[in-house]
Amino acid sequence: MKNHYWYQMYLDDLPIWGIVGEMEEKEFYIWTHKKLEIGYNGNQIIDVNLTSEGKTKLRLGEKLAFSYEVTWKKSNLKFEVRLDTSK
């Protein structure tokens, strides 16, 4: 995707990819709100999903506020197969 900027991070060894921002018609935008949905089984993290919101135009010298939210969802998936992409 041309003009899209991404990052990768990990939560409990699970990869997460997120979008930093993008360029449209010579203007730059950044996503300022992240939503994490974390699946768990007992006390173990099973999966994680990240979405980005709050597309904000970048302006020289302007301060930005960043925020995030986390939602936990119960899962029946076993920890031992959480990295199996064929599930």
Stockholm file with secondary structure:
# STOCKHOLM 1.0

chainA/1-87         MKNHYWYQMYLDDLPIWGIVGEMEEKEFYIWTHKKLEIGYNGNQIIDVNLTSEGKTKLRLGEKLAFSYEVTWKKSNLKFEVRLDTSK
#=GR chainA/1-87 SS CTTEEEEEEEETTEEEEEEEEEEETTEEEEEEEEEEEEEEETTEEEEEEEEEEEEEECCTTCCCCCEEEEEEEECCCCGGGTTCTTC
#=GC SS_cons        CTTEEEEEEEETTEEEEEEEEEEETTEEEEEEEEEEEEEEETTEEEEEEEEEEEEEECCTTCCCCCEEEEEEEECCCCGGGTTCTTC
//
